[in-house]
Amino acid sequence: MSLVMLGVAKKGDKGRPESDFYETPTIATESLLLHEKFSHHIWEPACGRGSIAKILCGQGYDVNSTDKYDHGYGQTGIDFLSVKECYPCDILTNPPFYLSGEFLEQALSLMVSGHVNKFAFLLRLNFLEGQKRAKIFKEFPPAQVLVFSRRLPMMHRPGWEGKKSSSAVAFAWFLWERGTKTCEVKWI
């Protein structure tokens, strides 16, 4: 899974992995599934090494795992931002932060066209900020923002063998559902 920890860096910035790849901690997906149910068919369009998809499959979901880059899991070479239509499904992913706005616009487009009923993105809590996103949120508010009351251990790159510690950055699951007009904030 892709996730940027600090700032709004671009792909290729010094010290950043190719494709902005940061894995999703197991606790993040497990916490979401304790609070929210999804349709049987889920698309994970930034699957990385499968950290989200493997948990979903273990809970009986039918998961279509794709990624633009080859991280050793799922179908590679599929650019979520270029897809025009998909089979009816829900989407659950941790998008590359430097593309999170584009991922949101794409998922909303798939929702408006009737291909997607619900989607959930793991994002930094400060994704709520910004004038451009404020305009989007006014028209398409998330149904829920599930804020982690404990910080997630997000800053370790794949293969990290040092001490696991929490991040200084707050994260939340942002959930959109077709027809939602108000947003509820919860703590998980």
PyMOL commands that set and color helices and strands:
alter all, ss='L'
color gray80, all
select helices_A, chain A and resi 18-20+26-35+51-58+80-82+97-112+125-128+131-139
alter helices_A, ss='H'
color red, helices_A
select strands_A, chain A and resi 41-44+62-67+75-76+89-93+116-124+144-147+171-177+184-187
alter strands_A, ss='S'
color yellow, strands_A
deselect
rebuild
show_as cartoon
